[in-house]
């Protein structure tokens, strides 16, 4: 009876450790994704700035 109790406790602790390790991995991936999203956002902002280009030549080609 006591052996069964300790085996259940050990199994419960083992499962908790696995869940905690998985959560840590997910948190690391989330941080990596946040960094990538910030990079993409800055690239999109620079793209919007370059889209605001005004053609001062009125379509004429100057040499």
MOPAC internal coordinates of N, CA, C and O (Angstrom, degrees):
PM7 1SCF
backbone

  N    0.0000 0     0.00 0     0.00 0    0    0    0
  C    1.4519 1     0.00 0     0.00 0    1    0    0
  C    1.5394 1   110.54 1     0.00 0    2    1    0
  O    1.2310 1   121.01 1   132.35 1    3    2    1
  N    1.3249 1   115.67 1   -47.65 1    3    2    1
  C    1.4596 1   119.90 1  -179.90 1    5    3    2
  C    1.5198 1   109.98 1   -67.13 1    6    5    3
  O    1.2310 1   120.30 1   142.18 1    7    6    5
  N    1.3275 1   117.04 1   -37.82 1    7    6    5
  C    1.4620 1   120.81 1   178.85 1    9    7    6
  C    1.5292 1   110.60 1   -62.59 1   10    9    7
  O    1.2310 1   120.55 1   139.12 1   11   10    9
  N    1.3064 1   116.56 1   -40.88 1   11   10    9
  C    1.4594 1   120.66 1   178.33 1   13   11   10
  C    1.5269 1   110.67 1   -63.49 1   14   13   11
  O    1.2310 1   120.78 1   138.02 1   15   14   13
  N    1.3079 1   116.11 1   -41.98 1   15   14   13
  C    1.4608 1   120.45 1   178.74 1   17   15   14
  C    1.5241 1   110.68 1   -59.91 1   18   17   15
  O    1.2310 1   119.85 1   133.06 1   19   18   17
  N    1.3309 1   117.89 1   -46.94 1   19   18   17
  C    1.4601 1   121.34 1  -178.57 1   21   19   18
  C    1.5254 1   111.59 1   -68.44 1   22   21   19
  O    1.2310 1   120.40 1   146.48 1   23   22   21
  N    1.3122 1   116.85 1   -33.52 1   23   22   21
  C    1.4599 1   119.75 1   176.59 1   25   23   22
  C    1.5288 1   110.48 1   -66.38 1   26   25   23
  O    1.2310 1   120.17 1   139.29 1   27   26   25
  N    1.3249 1   117.29 1   -40.71 1   27   26   25
  C    1.4586 1   120.98 1   176.12 1   29   27   26
  C    1.5273 1   111.33 1   -64.26 1   30   29   27
  O    1.2310 1   120.44 1   138.51 1   31   30   29
  N    1.3241 1   116.76 1   -41.49 1   31   30   29
  C    1.4634 1   120.39 1   177.76 1   33   31   30
  C    1.5276 1   110.50 1   -62.67 1   34   33   31
  O    1.2310 1   120.17 1   135.99 1   35   34   33
  N    1.3162 1   117.28 1   -44.01 1   35   34   33
  C    1.4524 1   121.79 1   179.44 1   37   35   34
  C    1.5272 1   110.57 1   -63.40 1   38   37   35
  O    1.2310 1   120.26 1   137.69 1   39   38   37
  N    1.3139 1   117.11 1   -42.31 1   39   38   37
  C    1.4583 1   121.00 1   177.42 1   41   39   38
  C    1.5185 1   111.88 1   -62.89 1   42   41   39
  O    1.2310 1   120.72 1   139.18 1   43   42   41
  N    1.3131 1   116.22 1   -40.82 1   43   42   41
  C    1.4620 1   120.78 1   178.75 1   45   43   42
  C    1.5247 1   111.11 1   -63.68 1   46   45   43
  O    1.2310 1   120.57 1   136.36 1   47   46   45
  N    1.3150 1   116.52 1   -43.64 1   47   46   45
  C    1.4691 1   121.12 1   178.54 1   49   47   46
  C    1.5269 1   109.76 1   -63.87 1   50   49   47
  O    1.2310 1   120.18 1   138.34 1   51   50   49
  N    1.3263 1   117.26 1   -41.66 1   51   50   49
  C    1.4578 1   121.18 1   179.47 1   53   51   50
  C    1.5301 1   110.89 1   -61.54 1   54   53   51
  O    1.2310 1   120.43 1   136.22 1   55   54   53
  N    1.3031 1   116.79 1   -43.78 1   55   54   53
  C    1.4693 1   120.84 1   178.51 1   57   55   54
  C    1.5250 1   110.53 1   -64.57 1   58   57   55
  O    1.2310 1   119.82 1   139.28 1   59   58   57
  N    1.3265 1   117.94 1   -40.72 1   59   58   57
  C    1.4626 1   120.69 1   177.35 1   61   59   58
  C    1.5267 1   111.31 1   -61.44 1   62   61   59
  O    1.2310 1   120.36 1   138.61 1   63   62   61
  N    1.3153 1   116.92 1   -41.39 1   63   62   61
  C    1.4647 1   120.38 1   178.86 1   65   63   62
  C    1.5269 1   110.41 1   -62.92 1   66   65   63
  O    1.2310 1   120.20 1   137.17 1   67   66   65
  N    1.3262 1   117.22 1   -42.83 1   67   66   65
  C    1.4629 1   120.44 1   178.77 1   69   67   66
  C    1.5317 1   111.37 1   -62.83 1   70   69   67
  O    1.2310 1   120.54 1   138.31 1   71   70   69
  N    1.3152 1   116.58 1   -41.69 1   71   70   69
  C    1.4684 1   120.32 1   179.47 1   73   71   70
  C    1.5263 1   110.83 1   -65.34 1   74   73   71
  O    1.2310 1   120.03 1   138.75 1   75   74   73
  N    1.3246 1   117.55 1   -41.25 1   75   74   73
  C    1.4592 1   121.02 1   179.83 1   77   75   74
  C    1.5268 1   110.66 1   -65.45 1   78   77   75
  O    1.2310 1   120.02 1   138.43 1   79   78   77
  N    1.3376 1   117.57 1   -41.57 1   79   78   77
  C    1.4613 1   120.46 1   178.44 1   81   79   78
  C    1.5236 1   111.04 1   -63.27 1   82   81   79
  O    1.2310 1   120.49 1   139.29 1   83   82   81
  N    1.3148 1   116.68 1   -40.71 1   83   82   81
  C    1.4598 1   120.85 1   178.64 1   85   83   82
  C    1.5281 1   111.05 1   -64.39 1   86   85   83
  O    1.2310 1   120.45 1   139.31 1   87   86   85
  N    1.3272 1   116.75 1   -40.69 1   87   86   85
  C    1.4623 1   120.92 1   179.09 1   89   87   86
  C    1.5217 1   110.86 1   -64.87 1   90   89   87
  O    1.2310 1   120.08 1   141.40 1   91   90   89
  N    1.3281 1   117.44 1   -38.60 1   91   90   89
  C    1.4655 1   120.87 1   178.35 1   93   91   90
  C    1.5234 1   109.99 1   -63.86 1   94   93   91
  O    1.2310 1   120.19 1   138.01 1   95   94   93
  N    1.3339 1   117.24 1   -41.99 1   95   94   93
  C    1.4659 1   120.49 1   177.80 1   97   95   94
  C    1.5313 1   110.91 1   -62.65 1   98   97   95
  O    1.2310 1   120.52 1   138.07 1   99   98   97
  N    1.3265 1   116.60 1   -41.93 1   99   98   97
  C    1.4593 1   120.33 1   179.08 1  101   99   98
  C    1.5275 1   111.14 1   -64.43 1  102  101   99
  O    1.2310 1   120.41 1   140.74 1  103  102  101
  N    1.3226 1   116.82 1   -39.26 1  103  102  101
  C    1.4679 1   119.89 1   178.31 1  105  103  102
  C    1.5234 1   111.42 1   -63.98 1  106  105  103
  O    1.2310 1   120.28 1   139.76 1  107  106  105
  N    1.3278 1   117.06 1   -40.24 1  107  106  105
  C    1.4655 1   120.47 1   177.91 1  109  107  106
  C    1.5248 1   110.68 1   -63.65 1  110  109  107
  O    1.2310 1   120.38 1   137.37 1  111  110  109
  N    1.3238 1   116.87 1   -42.63 1  111  110  109
  C    1.4639 1   120.33 1   178.55 1  113  111  110
  C    1.5284 1   110.85 1   -63.80 1  114  113  111
  O    1.2310 1   120.39 1   141.38 1  115  114  113
  N    1.3248 1   116.85 1   -38.62 1  115  114  113
  C    1.4623 1   120.77 1   179.43 1  117  115  114
  C    1.5263 1   111.01 1   -64.03 1  118  117  115
  O    1.2310 1   120.64 1   140.24 1  119  118  117
  N    1.3301 1   116.39 1   -39.76 1  119  118  117
  C    1.4661 1   120.29 1   177.78 1  121  119  118
  C    1.5210 1   110.02 1   -64.68 1  122  121  119
  O    1.2310 1   120.11 1   137.55 1  123  122  121
  N    1.3364 1   117.39 1   -42.45 1  123  122  121
  C    1.4630 1   120.77 1   178.32 1  125  123  122
  C    1.5305 1   110.88 1   -62.00 1  126  125  123
  O    1.2310 1   120.59 1   138.80 1  127  126  125
  N    1.3241 1   116.48 1   -41.20 1  127  126  125
  C    1.4636 1   120.23 1   178.84 1  129  127  126
  C    1.5303 1   111.21 1   -65.66 1  130  129  127
  O    1.2310 1   119.93 1   141.49 1  131  130  129
  N    1.3203 1   117.75 1   -38.51 1  131  130  129
  C    1.4634 1   120.59 1   177.79 1  133  131  130
  C    1.5219 1   111.06 1   -61.86 1  134  133  131
  O    1.2310 1   120.49 1   139.89 1  135  134  133
  N    1.3316 1   116.67 1   -40.11 1  135  134  133
  C    1.4639 1   120.59 1   178.77 1  137  135  134
  C    1.5257 1   109.79 1   -64.90 1  138  137  135
  O    1.2310 1   120.25 1   137.00 1  139  138  137
  N    1.3342 1   117.14 1   -43.00 1  139  138  137
  C    1.4621 1   120.73 1   179.16 1  141  139  138
  C    1.5325 1   111.22 1   -64.24 1  142  141  139
  O    1.2310 1   120.34 1   140.13 1  143  142  141
  N    1.3255 1   116.96 1   -39.87 1  143  142  141
  C    1.4659 1   120.85 1   178.94 1  145  143  142
  C    1.5211 1   110.15 1   -63.12 1  146  145  143
  O    1.2310 1   120.12 1   139.23 1  147  146  145
  N    1.3314 1   117.38 1   -40.77 1  147  146  145
  C    1.4650 1   120.24 1   178.31 1  149  147  146
  C    1.5245 1   110.92 1   -63.59 1  150  149  147
  O    1.2310 1   120.45 1   140.12 1  151  150  149
  N    1.3413 1   116.74 1   -39.88 1  151  150  149
  C    1.4654 1   120.51 1   177.87 1  153  151  150
  C    1.5247 1   110.42 1   -62.64 1  154  153  151
  O    1.2310 1   120.71 1   135.74 1  155  154  153
  N    1.3181 1   116.25 1   -44.26 1  155  154  153
  C    1.4652 1   120.81 1  -179.45 1  157  155  154
  C    1.5282 1   110.08 1   -64.76 1  158  157  155
  O    1.2310 1   120.47 1   138.71 1  159  158  157
  N    1.3247 1   116.71 1   -41.29 1  159  158  157
  C    1.4683 1   119.90 1   178.81 1  161  159  158
  C    1.5258 1   111.67 1   -61.50 1  162  161  159
  O    1.2310 1   120.26 1   138.18 1  163  162  161
  N    1.3301 1   117.11 1   -41.82 1  163  162  161
  C    1.4643 1   118.81 1   178.81 1  165  163  162
  C    1.5201 1   110.69 1   -66.87 1  166  165  163
  O    1.2310 1   119.96 1   142.98 1  167  166  165
  N    1.3311 1   117.68 1   -37.02 1  167  166  165
  C    1.4600 1   119.67 1   177.12 1  169  167  166
  C    1.5314 1   110.89 1   -65.06 1  170  169  167
  O    1.2310 1   120.35 1   139.90 1  171  170  169
  N    1.3242 1   116.93 1   -40.10 1  171  170  169
  C    1.4624 1   120.24 1   178.70 1  173  171  170
  C    1.5240 1   111.26 1   -66.06 1  174  173  171
  O    1.2310 1   120.24 1   142.32 1  175  174  173
  N    1.3302 1   117.15 1   -37.68 1  175  174  173
  C    1.4624 1   120.04 1   177.98 1  177  175  174
  C    1.5205 1   110.67 1   -64.56 1  178  177  175
  O    1.2310 1   120.04 1   138.84 1  179  178  177
  N    1.3290 1   117.52 1   -41.16 1  179  178  177
  C    1.4682 1   119.68 1   178.72 1  181  179  178
  C    1.5190 1   109.96 1   -68.15 1  182  181  179
  O    1.2310 1   119.86 1   147.09 1  183  182  181
  N    1.3230 1   117.88 1   -32.91 1  183  182  181
  C    1.4612 1   121.00 1   177.01 1  185  183  182
  C    1.5230 1   110.45 1   -65.77 1  186  185  183
  O    1.2310 1   119.95 1   139.72 1  187  186  185
  N    1.3401 1   117.69 1   -40.28 1  187  186  185
  C    1.4609 1   121.15 1   178.62 1  189  187  186
  C    1.5193 1   110.53 1   -64.14 1  190  189  187
  O    1.2310 1   120.55 1   142.86 1  191  190  189
  N    1.3225 1   116.55 1   -37.14 1  191  190  189
  C    1.4560 1   120.26 1   178.64 1  193  191  190
  C    1.5221 1   109.76 1   -64.79 1  194  193  191
  O    1.2310 1   120.24 1   139.32 1  195  194  193
  N    1.3379 1   117.15 1   -40.68 1  195  194  193
  C    1.4610 1   119.43 1  -179.47 1  197  195  194
  C    1.5271 1   111.44 1   -73.71 1  198  197  195
  O    1.2310 1   119.35 1   159.14 1  199  198  197
  N    1.3227 1   118.84 1   -20.86 1  199  198  197
  C    1.4646 1   121.70 1   176.79 1  201  199  198
  C    1.5228 1   111.58 1   -73.80 1  202  201  199
  O    1.2310 1   119.88 1   162.96 1  203  202  201
  N    1.3198 1   117.83 1   -17.04 1  203  202  201
  C    1.4610 1   122.02 1  -178.27 1  205  203  202
  C    1.5315 1   111.92 1   -86.44 1  206  205  203
  O    1.2310 1   120.12 1  -163.29 1  207  206  205
  N    1.2985 1   117.37 1    16.71 1  207  206  205
  C    1.4579 1   121.42 1  -178.28 1  209  207  206
  C    1.5314 1   109.69 1   -67.02 1  210  209  207
  O    1.2310 1   120.63 1   -46.34 1  211  210  209
  N    1.3123 1   116.39 1   133.66 1  211  210  209
  C    1.4602 1   122.20 1   178.59 1  213  211  210
  C    1.5242 1   108.56 1  -108.19 1  214  213  211
  O    1.2310 1   121.08 1   -51.47 1  215  214  213
  N    1.3084 1   115.55 1   128.53 1  215  214  213
  C    1.4650 1   120.44 1   179.71 1  217  215  214
  C    1.5304 1   108.52 1   -83.78 1  218  217  215
  O    1.2310 1   121.00 1   -73.46 1  219  218  217
  N    1.3200 1   115.69 1   106.54 1  219  218  217
  C    1.4577 1   121.24 1  -178.39 1  221  219  218
  C    1.5286 1   112.57 1   -83.27 1  222  221  219
  O    1.2310 1   120.49 1   173.91 1  223  222  221
  N    1.3351 1   116.67 1    -6.09 1  223  222  221
  C    1.4778 1   119.31 1  -177.25 1  225  223  222
  C    1.5121 1   111.86 1   -90.69 1  226  225  223
  O    1.2310 1   119.43 1   176.61 1  227  226  225
  N    1.3067 1   118.69 1    -3.39 1  227  226  225
  C    1.4641 1   123.74 1  -178.15 1  229  227  226
  C    1.5214 1   112.27 1    56.28 1  230  229  227
  O    1.2310 1   121.33 1  -146.46 1  231  230  229
  N    1.3155 1   115.06 1    33.54 1  231  230  229
  C    1.4628 1   119.95 1   177.15 1  233  231  230
  C    1.5129 1   114.79 1    84.20 1  234  233  231
  O    1.2310 1   118.88 1   176.40 1  235  234  233
  N    1.3266 1   119.74 1    -3.60 1  235  234  233
  C    1.4486 1   122.48 1   179.33 1  237  235  234
  C    1.5150 1   111.12 1   -81.99 1  238  237  235
  O    1.2310 1   120.83 1   -37.18 1  239  238  237
  N    1.3039 1   116.01 1   142.82 1  239  238  237
  C    1.4517 1   120.63 1   175.90 1  241  239  238
  C    1.5344 1   108.65 1   -95.87 1  242  241  239
  O    1.2310 1   121.14 1   -58.59 1  243  242  241
  N    1.3098 1   115.42 1   121.41 1  243  242  241
  C    1.4626 1   120.17 1   179.09 1  245  243  242
  C    1.5160 1   108.39 1  -105.16 1  246  245  243
  O    1.2310 1   121.33 1   -39.69 1  247  246  245
  N    1.3165 1   115.06 1   140.31 1  247  246  245
  C    1.4697 1   118.95 1   178.70 1  249  247  246
  C    1.4967 1   110.76 1  -114.07 1  250  249  247
  O    1.2310 1   120.10 1   180.00 1  251  250  249

